[in-house]
């Protein structure tokens, strides 16, 4: 028994078990059912148990138990599921059997109530109109629960009076349970799941059979006689003794019981018909058509008459009773809205108001003349106002539509009271007691609030990066338009910048051009208004071709195909339409989150939601291919729900672990669906390549059936294509279908449609950059591609892909959601993949690159008042074109939020992976508690010397080189060598002169946009000495933290290759599309030999002098990319000088990694390998240039 299972067993001992409500029947896999109560808090649950059989093989029994666990886990994360389906609290496999603990809120199986002869509840007289209203309300809840199952492709197959839980209270509360025989429809098709146990049940699998069972349940509750003999399964005869039914009831029962596959039958149809039934029954109860009665208190002293006088433009006098009644009837003639206020929010004692076209009427209960209980059979009104109620005060509202409202006077109501009470529709019944509004619930949720605040703050930052410009000159030549721009003043953008503690737009744009924080080589947009999300207007993609920063004012030259926007005063933004689409997806994900109670709870407290999965996986066969660290991680993540967090330092083989996980899941169940995502397309493509290779190797062994896998990518993202790409895959499958025997034997019109779809997909294309999710909505083949997305086993996509937006909107669900690079994503970026599964694996390393713009955002969250000030200034800049994505709710929330309270949490949500994994790993392990996080600690990529340098600097005491890596590097020859002074140490530092230390020396680094030409020349010299050994083509990469240096290196290497000075590089392979890369673009990649240009070399002191070299996360990535040889070009003396003077405590802590790096490097200099070569060496530039090579 595992530790997690032992913990669950102890949980069972904490419950007082009630009497058995139903005994188990193990011949058909039916569990026993009993109620129980937790001793510690009185929490009631339902316990379902499958007892073990002594001396018998219980594998089939265990499979039935596990199946219900799987279905409950899958369903609980579906929005709204917890209000219609029984929720799994815990599960246990112990000596006496298999157990499930279901939350029931004092509900018992329906059959238990039916068997109880006591009581006079509605089900005792189910044929009266009043009780049939309740019955159909309960059946509607069953239909809604069944809709959730069917939306996930699940069949229930077991709907009866034991699979429904209820308390028989005042309100409808049916919960659907009994999922032990549920199956996924595709599982039935491939015939993999439960081949043995399925023989005990009907072999007819369909949604229609489930709906037939709903009809049988409704008939049983209405006491219809059985059609067959007493010893046969009950099937109702609705032709006998059915005079009490309305025609609509009879029609629905016949539709359900017939379940004709040629007739549409789904939850939408059933719920529409139930709505019609309920209207008819309520009309029957009120003696005819449903009607509402509103009694008005009118007269010269009436506040209501005064309000009517003002609203009519002083045309309807307060003594003109007939005209006042006519005014109110007309005012309520077009979809009036009945509104109920929240507790304590009523206006002048009125809890209900009625909103017409011009007035809001305050409603009160009607008191019959001579006394009697107040009643909502008639609503009284003595007052009204023109103002609409504030949204924040509203508990619930309902549009009355065509429901007739009879408007009379108070006098008439008093005279006809005896005839009115009992014959009208109650006003309060129209709003009833609904489940909590998900928006209101979410707005009160701190986690949701923190995520909303982060997203709005991020959008304010983006709005501040709108630059007000003037077109100084425009020139058209050869079909291209060239614009020369200067920055102008803009009051709103300057105030926004000030509120966010940013420099004014003009100086900030100049710094942007000088810095490396944001790339300026991409697309730019010009608009006529300073707002995010502007649609229409300028669609031209502009390119920055020159920035004259010495001119006053500075001048920026853009070039594009035109036309340019109207006017000379414009607004400049970096990025194309994709940035707005990305913002829209994030807002939509937040909107979806507010309806996803399970995920909100998990994000608020992952440990509170922790539970055992009870999945089995024999890991023994993997010990030959995986190290102990990965074996432990696989065992833990397989055992726990709903989240596992895995930190993967450089070189530990995170992707190898994912390969094994995917292969195992694909081998277990042909219907398993996995979503694999990452922040960058490069990481997704790398993941796809490795997983595809692994599945190809296993196809003839553990994967007998083909796996349907799809890659979602925008057309122009530039990382190539795959035969798993969605358009390619869709075209191939459609072509196969068109050529199949099935299509050839189909009726002519169907065969032609199949052929047309195949032809459309074969020529399908989309505008550059348009997300596939948008294509699915707009193209004729969207249904086919959408079907593939919803049914594929594997989907590969970036975390913010348009296809994930579509899947979230469709409420699709995967069995696993695996997120790579989780440490590089904000909490909002992670929402889409987290929303799409009940089981999540997040893999990342928060000690490598963080989410974009982290430093600016952290500074902002440390000063909450700045967020409030910025919101007041910039709110109107955010609202355009995002209305449908939920921006209004987000802005309203921030306007009313306690920003100071939420700011610290918003920072945590920005760094969500880091926050969650550090909180989990800080907890000491405890026996019996399932682990939810760990760090992989065996690196396989780097030479032990490089690995030691990385471990000492960034992972002290928590990362080691694996034994197999040590053996490999000790026995295999290095695939590269350097001629001359560079030598053969695994780590080599080419030491440039420290400019400040030289007599008359000056800094070799040059702003703006830092570059260092002596280092460029030195890198070229190092590369000229590099040689490949053997027949293979080793991989090479040149890295630098700065984009400007990257461009100079790229230009120099290209020039030397053209001149023949670097012909030796032809024997090498490039990584990521080139030799030169910035640190940000190379995370996730590796090469046999890596040469790094550090750039910084100046006379400043402290952190400021180091620039990016003071960022331990970037330095971690830089130092950990090389397998065999790491060559650094920079000034070692400059780095050491940072510590010659005492640092401020904050600076000392920030630079602690660099101090450790220098100490580890010095230690490696004194350590020799088996060949007698030092693990690290320093080569002075003079020795390099004078080595004669």
N, C-alpha and C positions, 0 to 999 in steps of 0.2 A: 504494500500500500504506500502511495506517495505521501509526502508531507502535507500536500494540499488536501488529499483525501482524508488523511487522519484529522485535519482540522475540521472538515465537514462532518465527520463522524462525531466529533466532540460537540458540534453544533446540534446534532440530532438529540443528544442527551439533554439539551437545554429546553426541550419541549415536553409539555404534558399532552399525551396522545388521548384523543377522545375515542368513542366507540367506532367500530368499523361500519361505514355506511354502505360499502359494497365489497364483497369478497372477490379476491382475485380468481381469474379463470385462465390458467397458464396454457391451456390447450389452444387458445386463440390469442395469447399474449396480453390479456386484459388485466390491468393492475387493480389492486384493492385501493379503496378511497376511504380516508378518515379525516376528521378535523383535528387540529392541534392548536395549542397556544404556547407561545414562548414565555417562559417563566419570568424572564428579566423585565419585559416590557408589556406583556399581555398581547403581543401581536398575534392575530389569528392567521392561520395558514391552512391550506389543504395539503395533505400528504398522500401522494400516490406511490404505491409500493409494488414491486415485482419480487416476491419472495423466491429465494433460491430453492432448488429441489435437491434433496440429498441423493448423492450418487448419480446425478443426471448432468448432462452437458448443458450449461446455461448460456452458450454463446448466442443462440437465437434470441433468447430472452434479453440478454444484454444489448443485442442489436436494436431491439424494439425500444428499450429504455434510452439508449444513446440517440436514437432517431428523434424521439420527442425532445430531448435536450437540444439537438441541433435546430429543430424547427422553432423552439421557443427562443433560442439565441438569435436566430435569423429575424424573427418577427418583432422582438422587443425594440429594435432600433428603428422600426418603421414609424414615421410620424403619425401620432394618434393611436398607435397600436395598444398602448397601455390602458386606454379607456374602453377598449372593445375585446381585448384578449387577456387571458390570465398571464400574469408575469411570474417568471421563474425567480424565486428568492435564493434557492440553493439546491444542490443535488449531492447525492452520496452513493458510493458503492462500498458496502460493508459486508461483514460475514453473513448476515441473515438475508441480504438481498440488495435491490437497487431502489433508490428512493428519490422522489422529487418533492420539493417544498414550494408551493404556489401561493403567491399573495392573493387573498380572497376578500379582504375587507368585510368579514363576517358573512360572506356568501357561502352557500352550500349547493351541491348538485340539485338541479331542478327536480330530479326524480325523488330526492329525499323529501321535498315538500309535497309532491304529489302523493307519496305513500303515507303521509301524516294525516290521519282522519280528523285532526282537530283544526280549528280555525275557520274563518269565513273570508279568506282572501279572494282576490279577483279570479284566480284560477279555479275556484270552487263553482262559480257560475259563469263559465267562459262564453256563454252565448248571448248575454245581454249586451246591448250596444255600448254601455259605459265600460264594461270589462273587455270588450273586443278592442276598444281604443287602446287600453293598456297592452293587450296581447299583441296587437300589430306594432305598437311602439317597441316592444321587446323583440319581435321578429325583425324589425328594422335594424336593431343593434346587432343581431346575428348576421344580417345581410352585410352590414358595414364591416364586421369582423371577417366575414368570408371574402369580402372585396380585398382586404389587406392580404389574405393568403393568396388569392388568385393573382393579385398584382405581382407577387413574387414567383409565380409559376408553381405554386404549391396547391395540392389537392388535400382536402381534409379527410374524406372517406369514412368519417365516424360520427357524423352529427346526429345526436339523439338527446334524450333527456338527462343522460349522465355526462354529456360533454358541454353542458351549459351550467354555469354557476349563477346563483341569484340569492338575494336576501328577502325577496318578496316584500320589499318596503314600499314607501310612498311614491318613489320615483323609479322609472325603468332603469334596470341595472344589469341585464344579462351580460355575462362574460363568456366568451367561447374558449373552450379548452379541449382536451382529448386529442392531442396531436400525435399519439403514439403510432398511428397508422398513416399519418400524412406522408406524402411523397412529393418530390419535385417532378413536374410533368416530364421533363427531359430525362429524368432517371427511369421513368417507366418506359420511355421510348428506347433507351439504350439497353435496358434490361440488366443493369449492373447492380442496382441497389436491392438488397434483401431478396435474392432469388428464392431462398428457402422459405422465409416467413411469408412472402407474398402468396404462397399457395394456400395459406389459411384464410385468405380473404377473397372477395370478388376480384376477378381479373379485369373488370371494366373500370378504366381510369378516365375520368373526364370532369370538367367543371359542371357539366349538366347533371351528373350524378350527385354532386354536392348540393345543387339547387333542388333536386328531387327530394333529398333528405330534409331540406328546410321546409318544403311543402308538407312532408310527412310529419315533421315536428309540429307545425302549426295545426294540422288536422288532429293530431293526438291531443293537443291542448284544448281543442274545441270538441273533443269527445265524439269524433266521427266513428261510426262502426267500421270494423275491418271487413275487407272484401273476401279474404280467404278463411281457412279454418283456424281454430284457436291455436293449434300447434305450429302454424306457419308464421313467418315474420309479418309484423303488422304492416298492412298497406290500406289506406283509407278508401272508403267508398263515398265520394262527395256527391253522388247522385241521390243518395238516400238521406232523408231527414236534414235537408239543407235550406229549408224555406226561410230560415232566419238570416241567411247571408244576403248582403248587398250583391248586386250584379258584379261590381268591381272586385269584391272578395272572391266570388266564384271564379271569375276570369283568371285571377292571379293564382288561385289554387290549382286550377286545371293546367295553367302554363307551367307551374312548378312540377306538378306530378307527372305531366306528359314529358317534359324536358326534351322537346323535339329539337334535334340538332339543326333543323332547317329554320327554326325561329330564333331570333336573337334573345338571349337570356343571360343577363349579367346584373351586377349590383345596380347600375344606373337604371335599368328597366324596372327591376324589382322595387327599388326605393321610390321611383316615380309612381308606380302603381299603389304602393303602400300610402304615399302622400294623398293620392286620390281617395283611397279607402278611408283614411282618417278624416278628410274633409267631409265625406258623406256621412260618416258615423257621428261626427260632431254636429252636423246639420240636423241629423235625426234627433239628437239629444236636445237641440234647441227648438225643435218643433218645426223645422223647415230650413230655409237657407241660412247659413251663418250670418250674423249681423252684430255690429257694435252699436251701442247707444251712447251718445254724448249729450249730457244735459247742461245747458248754459245758464249761468246766473246773469241776467241782463237788467239794465235799468240805468237811470240817470246817476245813481250813486255807485255803479259797478265799475271796478277797475277793468274788467273785460270789455265793457262797452267803450270805455275811454281808449283802450288799446285799438279796438276796431275803428274808432273815429280817426285816430292818427294814421293807422295803416291804410285807410281808404282815401287818404288825402283830404280828410275832413269832409267827405261826402256823405257818409253814413252816420246820422245823428244817433245819440244814445237813447232817444225815446222811440226810435223806429225799429221795433222788434222784428218785423218780417224782413226788413232790409238787412238787419244784423245776422239773422239766421241764414239768409241767402249768401251773404259775404263769407261766413264760416264754411258753408257747404262748398262754395267755389274754391275757397282757400285750401280745403282738404280734398279737392277733386283730383289732384295729380300726385299719386304715390306719396301720401303722408307717411311719416315715420314715427313710430312709437319708441320712446327712449326711456330706459330705466337708469337712474343715477346710481353711483356707488354708495355704499353705506356712508352716511355723514355728509354726502355731497348734494343732498336734495336742496331745492330752492324754495324758501318760504314754506317749508314743511312738505313740499311736493316731491315724492320719490319718482313719479312718472310724469313725463311731458309728451305732448303730441306736436310734432313739427309740421306745419303746413308750408305753403309757398311763401307766405309773408309773416306769419306769426307762430310763436311757440306757446302752446296752451298748457297751463299747469293743471294737472289732473288730481282729483281726490276721489276717495270711495264714496259711494252713494249710501245714505242712511234712510231706510224706509220711514214714512210718516208714522208717528206714534211710537217710534223706537224700533229696536231690532238691531241685529248685527250689521256693521258696515260691510258692504259688498262691492266687488268690482264688476258685478253684472251690469251696472251703469256707471259711467265716469262723470263726475261733476267738474265743472270748470267755472271759476270766478275771476280768473286773472290770465293775462297773456302779455308777451313782450315780443318785440321784433327781433331781438338778438337770438342767434343760434347757440345751443349749449356748447360749452368748451369740451373738446374731445377728451381731455384728461379726467373729466368728471363722469364720463359715461361708463356704465357697467355693461349694458347691452342695448342694442337697438334692432328694430325689425321694420322693414318697409311693408306697409299694409297692402300695397298693390290694389287689386280690384275688390278687396273685402269691403262690403258696403258699410258706411257709417251713417246711422240715423241721427240727425242733429235736431234736438228738441230743447224746450226750455225746462228749467227746474220745476216750474209749476206743472207742466205736462208730465214730467217724470213722477212727481208726487201723486198726481191723479191716477196714473196708470201703473203704479208700483206693483200691484198684485199680479198684473199680467206680464210685467217686464222680468221680474226676478225668476230665474230658472228657464227662461226662453231665449236669453241672449248669450252671446259669446263673452266670456270673462276677459277683461282687458289684461289682467295680470297673467292669464294663461298663455297669452301670445308670446311672452318672453320667457315664461317658464323658469326652470332652474337649470340652465345649460352648463356643460363643462366649462371650466375657466377658459377665458379667451387666451389663446396662446400668445398673442402679442402682449397683452397686459401682464401675463405671467413672466414672459421673457424680459419685459422692461423692468420687472422687479428683481431679476436675477443679476447678481453682481458680475458673474462671469460674462454674460451677454453684454452688460454695460461696459465692461472693460474692453471687450473686443470692438464694440461700436465706437467708443471713445478713441481707441487706437486708430481705427480706420478713418474717422473724421479728421483726426490730427494729421494723419498721413496725407489726406487730400488737401488740407490747408497748406501743408508744406509744398505739395505739388502746385497748388494755385500760386504760391509765392514765386515759383519758378516760371511764371509768365512774365515776359519782358515787354514793356511798352516801347515801341520803336516808331520812328518816322522814316518813310521812304525818301531818301535824299536824292536818289537817282535811279532811273529805270531804263534798261536797254534791252532791245530784242534783236537777236542775231541767230540766223540758222535754225529757227524754230524754238530756240531757248530764250528764256527771260532771265536777265541778271538784275538783281536789286541790291542797291547799296543802302544800308540801314544805319541809323544812329539811334541811341537810346534817348528817350525823352522822359519827362517827369509824369507820374501818374499818382494822384493823391491816395487812391484806395490801395494800390499795390505797395506804395511806400509805407502807409500805415500798417498794412498787413505784415510787411517785412519787419517793421519796428516791433510789433506785438510779438513776433516769433523770435526776436533778438537776432535778426539777420541784418547784414548791411543793406543799404538801399539797392534797388534793382540794377542801376548802372554799374557801380563798383562790383556788385556780385557777379554780373555777367562777365566782366573783365576777369575776375578771379576764376570763374568757371573755365574760361579759355586757357588760363594759365595752369590750372590744376589737373590732377588725374583722378579726381573723385567721380566725375561723370564724363562719359565719352561724348565728344562733340562731332564725331565723324558721321553719325547716322542721319536720320531724316529730321527735318524741321517743318513746322507748320506756321502759317500766318493766318490770323483770324481778325475779324472786325470787332470782337468783344472779348473782354478778359475773363472768360469762364471756362471751366472744365466741362467736357462732354458736349461741346457745341457740334451739332450735326449740320450738314449742308455747308454752304459757304465755300471756302477755299478747300479744294480737294487735291491741290498740287503738292507733291512731295519735293520739298526744297532741300538743297544740299549746301552746307557751308563750305565755300571755296577759299575764303580769305578772312582774316581778322587782323586789322591794322590797329594794334593796341597802343601805338605811339602817337597816333593822330588824336587831336582834341577837337571835338569829342571822338571817341573810338568809332571805327567804321567796320561794319560786318557785311560781307558780300555773300549773297545767296544766289544759287542758280537752280533753275528748274524749267520744266516744259511750259509753265504758265497755264492759264492766265493768272495774274496777280489779283488779290482782293481789291475791292473798291476803296478809294480813299487813300490818304497818305499816312494817317495815324492808325497804326495797326498794333497787333500783339503777337509776339514770337514765342513759340513753345517747341521744346525738344521732343522728338518722338512723333510717330505717325498715329493713325487712328487706333492702332493696336493698344496704345496706353489707355484710351478711353474705354475700349472693350474690356480691358483687364479690370479697370475700376468697376465697370458694370457687373462683371462676374463676381467680384468680391462682395459687392453690395447684395447681389442676389443670394450668394451663399449665406450672408448674415441674415437675410430675410428667411431663408429656409431653416436656419439654426433655431429661430425662435419657436418653431413648431416641433423641434426635435428634442424632447425632454431628456431622453436617454443620453444624448451626447452632451447636453448642457450639464447634466449631473456628473458625467464622467470628467469633463474638463474642470469642473469645480473641485472634484475630489476623486481622482482615479482610484485610490485605495478603497474608497467607500463602495465603488462599483465592482471591485475585484471578485471574481468567482472562478471556480474550476471549470474547464472545458470538458473534461472526461474523454477527450480524444485519445486514441491509442496510436502509437507509432513506434515500431521496433527500430531503435537507433543503433543497435549493435553492428549492423552491416556498414555503418558509416565511419566507424572509428579508424579505418584504414585510410580514409580520404580527408577527414576533418580532425583538427586538433582538439584538445580537451576543452579549450575555451568555447569553441563553436558548438561542440557536443552539448555542453552545459546550457548554452544559450538556446539551442534548438529544443532541448528537453523542457526548458522553462517556458518558452514562448508558445510551445505546443499545448501546454497544460493550463494556460491562464486566459481569461477574458476580462474586459473587452479591449485591453491595450497591453502592448509590450514595447518597451523603450530600449534600444540597443545602441550603445556608443561604439563607433568603429574608428579607432585611430588609424593613421596612415599604414597601409600595407597589411592589414589584418585579414583581408579577404572577405569583406562584407558581402560582395556579390556572389562569392562561392556559397555562402550560407543561403542566400536567396535562391540560387539555382537548385539546391537540394530541397528546400522547402516547396518550391513550385513543382518539381518533379514528383515529390511525395504526394502532394495534393491532387495532381493530375492522375496519379496512379490509383488513388483511393476511390474516386467518384467521377464518372464521366460528366456529371452535371455541375461540378465545382466551378465557381467563377471567382477569379482573382483580378484585382486591379493593381497595377504596378506603376507607380508614379515617382517623379523626382522634380526638383525645382528647375533644372535645365534640360534642354533637349539632348545635349551631349550625354548627360548621365542616363537619360531614358534610353537612348540608342545603345549605349554600352551595356545596359541591363538587358535589353532585348537581344543583343548579339550573344551574350553569354547564356541566357536562358534558352534561346533557340538552339544553340549548339548542344546544350545538355539534353533537351528534349529530342533532338535528332538522333543523338547517341542511343537513347533509350526506347526509341519508337518500336523496335522489334522485340523488346523485352517486357518491361513493366508498363508500357503504354501501347497497347494493341490498337486502340482507336485513335484516329487523327484528332489533334487538338485544334480547336478554332481559336486563333489568336489574331489580334488586330493592333496596329500601331496608329495612333491619332497624332497628326502633326499638321501645322499650317504649311501651305505649299512653299512659302518663301523663306523658311527658317534656315535653309542652307546646309543641312547635315546629311544630304543624300536621301535615298529612299530604300524601301525594303519590300519584299513580296508580301509582308504582313501589313503594309499600309492599307488603311481602310478602303480608299478608292480602288486600289489594285486588287485587294482581296474580294471586294464586292463584285468587281467586273469579272474576275475569274470564276467565282461561285455562280454568278448569274449566267455566264456562258456555259458552265457545266450543266446547270439546270435546263437551259434552253436546248441542249443537245441530249438530254436524258430521255429514257423510255417514258418516264412520267409525263414530260412535256409533250412528247410525240403522241401519247395516248389521250391527252387532254382534249376537251372540246375546242373547236377551232378558235373561238373568241378568247379562251384562256391561253391557248398556245401563242396566239398573236400578242397578248399582253406580256407574256413571259419574254417573247422575242424582243418586244419594244423596250422592256426594262433592261435586257442584256445589251441592246444597242446603245441605249442612253448611258449606261454605266461604262461601256467601252470607250465612249467619247467624252466622259464626264470631265469637266474642268471647273476651275473657279478662279476668281480674281486673285491676283497675288495678295497674300496676307490674309485673305478671308478665312476665318476659322471654319473647320468642318462642321461644327455645331450649327453655324449659320447656314451652311450649305444644306444640311439635313432639313432645315425648315423651308428652304426656298426652291430646291430642285425637284424635278418630277420623280427622281429615284430615292427621295428621302426616306420613304417607308422601308425600302429594302435595306438601306444602310442602317437605319435606326433599328431594324429588327436584328441585324448582325451585332450591333453594339449591345443590345439587351440580352443576347443569347450566347455571346462568345465566352469561351473559357478564360481567356487572358486578354486584358486590355492594357496597353502601354500608352501613357500620356503624361504630359507635364501637369503639375498640380493645378495650374490655372487654364487648362485646355478648354476650348469651347465645347468639346464633346462632354466633358464632365458637367458643365453647366446644364446641358441638355439632359443628361442622365439624372442629375439632382432634381430638375423640374419634373421629370417623369417618375421620380421616387424609385428609381432602380436600386437594387441592392446586390452587393458582391459578398462572397463568403469570407474573403480577406481583402483588406486594403493595405498594401505595402508601400511605404513612402521612404524613398532614399533621399539623401541630402536634407533631411528634416531640420538640421541645424541651420541651414541657409534660408529657411522659409519662416515668415511671420505666422502667427496664429491664424490670421485671416487667410493667408495663402494655403494653409493646411486644411481649411474647412471642407472644401469640396471632396477630397478623398476620405476625410473622416466621416462625412455625412453618408457616404455610399456603402458603408459596411458596419456590421456590428462587431467585427473583429479587426483590430488595427495593429500593424507592426510599423513603428517609426524607427528608422535607422539614420543616424547622423553622427556628427562630431562637433559639439559646440566649441571645441578648442581649435577648430579651423575657421574658415570664413563665415562671418555672421550674415544675417539678412542685410540687404542693401539699405544704406542710409541710416544705419543703426546709431552712429555717433550723434548725428543731428537730433534724432528722435529721442534718445536717452536724455540729452540736454534739455529738450523741451518738456519731457515728463517730470523732470526735476523741478520745474517751475510751473505748477498748475495754473496760476493766474494768467500766465502768458497764453495758455490754450484758450481760456475764457475770453481774453481780450481779442485774440486772433479770430475766434469764432464770431464775436460780435461784428468784427470788421469784414470778415471774408465769407460769411455764411451764404450770401447770395451768389458767390462765385462758384459754388459747388452744385447748385440745384438743377442746372440745365441738362436735359436729356436723360436724367437718371431717375425720373419719377417712378417708372414701372419697376425699377430695380430696388426700390425701398429707401431712397435717399431721404424722403420726407420724414419717415418714421425715425431714421437715424438722426436727422437734424433736430427734430422735436425732442428726442431723448436727450441729446447733449444740452439743448437749451434749458432743460429742467433738471439736469443731473448735478450731483455734488462732485464736481470735477476734481477737487482736491482729494477726495476719498478714493476716487477711481484711478487716479494717475499712476500710483505705484503698481496697481494690478495691470493697467494698460501696458506698462513697460514689460511686465512679466509675460503678457500675451504676445508682445512683439517677439520675445525670445522664448517662445513657448516650449520648444524641445529642451532647451537648456534648463528652464525653470522646473519642468516636470521631472527630468531625469536626475537632476541634482537633489530634488526633494525626495525622490524614491531611493536613490543610492545612499543618501545620508542616513536612512533608517537601518539600524543593525539587523542582520538576518535573524529570523526567529523560527524555530522549529514549528512546523504546521502551518506556516504562512506562505502562500504562493508568492514567488518573486515576480516583479513586473519590470525589472530593469537590470542591466549589467553592462560592463565594458568588456569587449574582446581584448585580450592581453597578449596575443601571440602574433608578431608581425612576420611576414614571409617575403616581403618585397625587397627590402634593402639589405645591402652588405651589413654585417654586424657592426662595423665601425660607424656607418651612417645611422643605423638603428640606435646605437648607443647615444649618439649626438642628439637625436630627436627625443629619445626617452628622457635623458638627463635634463633637457631644456624645457620640454612641454608636458611630459607624462612621468614625472619622477616616481620611480618605484612601481609603476602600474603597466609597463609595456616591456616586453622582452622579445628578443629574436628567437624564433622557434628552433628546435633541434634540427629539423629538416633543412631550414634555411642555412644554419651554420654549416651543416654537412655539404650542402650544395655549393656554397661560396668557397668552402675549403678545398673541394675536389674538382670543381669545374673551372676551366680557364676563363679568364676575363675576356669578353668579346671585343674589347677596345684596348688601345695603348696610345701613349703620348710620346712623341720623340722629344729629346732634349731635356731641358730643366724641369718640365712639368712633373716628370717622374711617374711612379706607379702606385702612390698611396691612394687608398679609396677616397680620402678627403684631402683636397689640396686647396690652399688659400694663396692666390696670387696677390701679393701684398703691394699695393700702390703707395706712393709717398703720402704722408699726412701733410697736406698743404700748409697747415697752420704751424707745423713744427719746423718747416724748412725756412732757412734765412731768405727773407724777401718773398717767401712763398705765398701763394694765393689759392683759394679753393678751386679745384678743378670742376666742381659741379656748377651748373649754370641754370638759373631760372630764366624765363618762366617755364612751367611744365618741365620739371627737373630732368636734366640730362648731363652726361659726363663723357665727353669725347675721348679723354685718355683711356677710359675703361672700354669704350667702343673699339678702339684700336687694339687694346690688349685682348679682348674676347676674340677678335679676328686672328690674332697671333696664336692664341690657344687652339682655335679650331684648325689652323693650318698644320698644327703638329699632331692632330688626331688621326688615328688609323684604325680601320676595322680589321679584326682578326678572324680568319675562318671564312666559310662560304656564306654564312648568314649575314643579313643586313641589320646591324644593331640600330636601335632607336636613339635619336639625339634630340635634345631640346635646349634652347637658350632662353633663360627666364630673367625677368626684371620686374620690380614693383611699379615702374613708371611707364606710362604710355609713350611719352616723348622719347625716352631712352629706347623703348621697343621699336619705334619707327626708325631711329638712327641706326640701331643694330640691324634691323631688317634691310635697310638701304645699303649698309656697308657690306653685309654678307652677300646680298644680291650682286653688288658691283664686283666683289672679289670672285664670285662664282662665274660671272661673265668674263672676267679677265683670265680665268684659269688658275687663280691662286688657291682656290678651294675646290679643285677637282676631286680631292679626296672625299668630299662629302657625298659624292655620287654613290659610294658604297654604303651609305646610311639610309635608314628609313626615317621619315618625318612623322610626328605625332600631332593629331588635331589639325591637319591641314597646313602645317608649316614648321619651320625650325624655331622661330622666335615667338614668344608668348609673354603676356603679362601674368602675374600670379593669379589674378582673378579668373582668367580664361583657362588656366591649366589645372585647377583643382579637379581631382578625380582621374587625372592622367598620370603617366609615369614614363620613364625612358631609361635606357641602359646608362647613358651618360648625360648629365645635366650641368650646364655652365650658367652661373648666375652673376649678373652685374648688379652690385648693390647700390651704386650711384652716389650715395651721400658721403661727403668728405668736406667738412667745413670747420670754421673756428667757433661756432656756437657751442653752448653747453646744454646739458640736460636733454629732456625729451624732444624739445623743439628741433635740435640739431639732427635728429635721426629720421624725422618724418615717418614714412611707412615702416622703417626699420624698427620703430618702437612698438609696432603693432604685432603682438605675439601670435595672433592668429594667422596673419599673412606670412610671417616668418616661419611658422610651423609648416605651412603649405610649401613655401620655397625650399625648405631644407629636406623635405620628405619625398621628393619626386624621383630621386635617382635610385637605380638598382645597384650599379657597380661602381660608378665614379661620380663624385660630386666635386666640382671645381668652382670656387668662389673668387670673384674678382672685386676687390675693394681695398680699403685701408684698414688693416688689422689694428694699427696704432690708433687710428681715429676711434674705433670701437672701444679699445681699452681705455682711451682717455676719458670716456663718459663716466668712469668710476674713480678717477684720480681725485676728484673733489667730492665732498660729502653731499649726497643728494637729499632733497626733501623727502620725507617719508612716503608721500604719494608717488613721487617719481621713482623712488627706490623699489617700491612694490611693483610698479608698472614695468620696470626694467629688470626685474628679478630673473626673468627667463634668459635675458642676454648675458647677465653675469654667470648664470649656470652654463650657458652655451660656451662662453670663453673658457670656463674651468674645464668643461668636458673636452673641448678641443685640445687644450694643453695636455690633458691626461692622455688623449689619443696620440699626441705627438711622441709620448714616451712609451707607447705600447706597440709592440711589433707582432705581425702576423706570422704564420708558420713559415713563410718565405723570407722572413727577416726584414720585410719592408714595414716601416712605421705606418700605423693606421691613419695618421694625419701628418701633413708636412706644410711648411710655409716656403713659398718661392717668391723671392723679391723680384720686382719687375726688371731691375737691372740684370739679374741673372737670367731671366727669361730672354730678354732681348740680346744678351751677349752669349747665348749658348751655341751660336753658330748654325742653328737650324734655319 
